[in-house]
């Protein structure tokens, strides 16, 4: 197993290098690092000085390598808008976002697997039809729309009808309590943002799990297990579910980028000072160092999610490790 994991890590390194170069090249094309100095009275003197300080006179490969080596050593540059260290900005913004992603992924997986298994075992039942209809609504509804609807139904309506000054399930801004800090204030901060992120994921992942379970339940080894007289619970959990999870693991890994995109919108709506809000602020300010760091951190997260998926393949099906 260790050899398999090391091999997958080695395979990820070239992908990470290519992703970092494309990210650097794209941001350099889209954002002019010295653009904010153009039009100033002393721009003729400032622009050459800034270009030299930022090594913009070097070729793109040299610039990328200088930035990448600095990034690896913890030097992500300095924000041009706030004049703060980008590494400190990333570290402050990353924790609230990681909490949102952790809880959203955890709850989405648990509920999606349960719904998918239930629908597959009771195919075409009333419950299956109801869950299928609900999943289509969840897939069709964008996160920002669901967030606004949730605020209207769970915050604005109770506040106006019951005259609540402090809504039960809502609190604006970032709360710094750790993942294990279950208190009412933490839950009030996290409830609606996590709910917003989980709805679309549950809707999509449950459909994949249902389809995968239906395929597995008709496989020869499942019929053999039933013929041996094994209880239905053992057939489903031990023989069917384990193999049916492999396609879902793939979908979850690929949807990591979707979750990060949902975080951008969710953090803006709920005023959470995380990676999403930092991205919007940097994009509006044309802050190239922050955008570079943000895109690279996201690329690392997506590649890491796919690496975890590869490892889980080997755990769920040992034959994958051998191949």
Protein Blocks (a to p, Z undefined) as FASTA:
>chain_A
ZZmmmmmmmmmmmmmmmmmmmmmmmmmmmpcfklmmgopaklmmmmmmmmmmnopmpcfk
lmmmmmmmmmmnopabjafklopafklmmmmmmmmmmmmmmmmmmmmmmmmmmmmmmmmm
mghiaklmmmmmmmmmmmmpcfklmmmmmmmmmmmmmmmmnopabdfkbcedjdfbdfkl
ccfklmmmmmmmmmmmmmmmmmmmmmmmmmmmmmmmmpmklmmmmmnopafklmmmmmmm
mmmmmmmmmmmmmmmmmmmmmmmmmmmmnopacfklmmmmmmmnopaklmmmmmmmmmmm
mmmmmmmmmmmmmmmmmmlmmZZ
